Amino acid sequence: MSNIPLARSKLLSAQSCKRMVEVQFLIKQSLALLDRRKPKFKAPPENPGLTRAGRRKARALRREGYSIHRIALILHTTHGRISEAVSGKAHP
């Protein structure tokens, strides 16, 4: 797990070390503290992505002048999913 403040303090203490072995040891410890581990559990998305038809419908409604919030209410999804669809960044 990452611990930035502890890694910083170890790197600062490495500056004052006289022996290269100590410096290398402290740098190695600091680098280990900067790594992030992947979470073991990831919650499934509450709102699945839109279907192709849903993305087409969202784009059509947006061209007609509907707000992203209103489109989300119509298609029963979140405004984030609509924003992805309208901008073309939605995952297929």
C-alpha positions in Angstrom: 0.0 0.0 0.0 1.3 3.5 -0.7 2.5 5.8 2.0 3.7 9.0 0.4 4.7 10.8 3.6 6.8 7.9 4.9 8.5 7.5 1.5 9.3 11.2 1.5 10.9 11.0 5.0 13.0 8.0 3.9 14.2 9.9 0.8 15.1 12.9 2.9 17.0 10.8 5.3 18.9 9.2 2.4 20.3 12.7 1.5 22.3 12.7 4.7 23.7 9.2 4.4 27.4 8.8 3.8 27.4 5.2 2.5 26.0 4.3 -0.8 24.6 1.0 0.5 22.4 2.9 3.0 21.2 5.3 0.3 20.3 2.4 -2.0 18.5 0.7 0.8 16.4 3.7 1.7 15.6 4.4 -1.9 14.4 0.8 -2.4 12.2 1.1 0.7 10.8 4.4 -0.6 9.9 3.0 -4.0 8.1 0.1 -2.3 6.0 2.6 -0.4 5.0 4.4 -3.6 3.4 1.3 -5.2 -0.3 1.0 -5.2 -2.0 -2.4 -5.0 -5.1 -3.2 -7.0 -8.1 -3.6 -4.8 -9.2 -7.2 -4.3 -12.8 -6.3 -4.7 -14.4 -4.0 -7.1 -18.1 -3.4 -6.9 -20.1 -4.1 -10.1 -21.4 -1.0 -11.8 -24.8 0.0 -10.7 -25.9 1.3 -14.1 -24.6 -0.8 -17.0 -23.5 1.0 -20.2 -26.1 1.9 -22.8 -26.8 -0.3 -25.6 -26.1 0.8 -29.2 -29.7 1.8 -29.6 -29.6 3.7 -26.3 -26.5 5.6 -27.4 -28.2 6.5 -30.7 -31.3 7.6 -28.9 -29.2 9.7 -26.5 -27.4 11.4 -29.4 -30.7 12.1 -31.2 -32.3 13.6 -28.1 -29.3 15.8 -27.5 -29.4 17.1 -31.1 -33.1 18.0 -30.4 -31.9 20.2 -27.5 -32.7 18.0 -24.5 -30.4 18.4 -21.5 -28.1 15.6 -20.5 -30.0 15.3 -17.2 -33.3 15.1 -19.0 -32.0 12.4 -21.3 -30.7 10.4 -18.3 -34.2 10.5 -16.8 -35.8 9.4 -20.1 -33.4 6.5 -20.6 -33.3 5.5 -16.9 -29.5 5.9 -16.5 -27.0 8.4 -15.1 -25.9 11.6 -16.6 -22.4 10.2 -16.8 -23.5 7.4 -19.1 -25.3 9.9 -21.3 -22.3 12.2 -21.4 -20.2 9.3 -22.5 -22.7 8.4 -25.3 -23.1 11.9 -26.5 -19.3 12.6 -26.6 -18.6 9.3 -28.3 -16.5 8.0 -25.4 -19.0 5.3 -24.4 -17.6 1.8 -24.3 -19.2 -0.5 -26.9 
